[in-house]
Amino acid sequence: MNRPQQVPEPLTSGEVAHMLRVTPVTVARWADTGKLTSFRTPGGHRRFHRAEVEALLVPETVKRPT
């Protein structure tokens, strides 16, 4: 029997900033310029996919958007 897949909880700008050691303003700028993918909640808050953010933490792919 198949188990339902768990969808990872999206990350807030503050959580992303903490993970990447940048400011939330930098995270918002990266999202505005398309260097980091985000989506908006119905209330207008920005959210990020955990897998994409975690991929930036892998040493081979650590290329901070400029």
N, C-alpha and C positions, 0 to 999 in steps of 0.2 A: 504494500500500500504506500502511496506517495504522501510525503509530509508536505504541508504548505511551506513555500519558501518564505523566509523572513526577509523583508525589505529593510535594508539598513536605514536607520534614522538619519535624515539630512543634517548637515552641520550649519551652525549659524556663522555669521561673519566673525564674531568674537572667537568662536572655537577654531575656525580656520586660522585666524591671526595668531592665536596661541600656538597652534601646531607648527606653523611656518615661521614663527618668531618675527612677525611683522605687525604693523598696526592694522586695526580694522579699516582705516582709511585706505591703506595700501591694498587690502583685499578688495574693497569696493572699486578702487581704480582698476585693478586687474580684471575684475568682472565687467566693468564698463567698457574696457578696451578689448574684451574677448579673449584675454590671455588666461582666464579661469572661467569655466562654465558655471553659471548660476541659474536659478529659477526663483520666481516670486511666489510667496504664499498668498492666499486670498486677502490677507491683511496688508500685503505689500512688502513684507520682509523678505530679504534675500536669503536663499539657502543654497548649499553646495553639496555635491555628491562626495561621500567619504572616500570612495575608491580613487577618484581623480586627485583629491588632496593628498592622500597617502602615497600615490604614485610620485608626487613631487618630493617625497621624503626618501625615496630609494636613491642611494648614492649614484648609480649610473644615470639617473634621470634628473638629478638635482640641477635644474637649470631654471633659476628663478626668473619669472617674466620681468623684463626690463621696461 
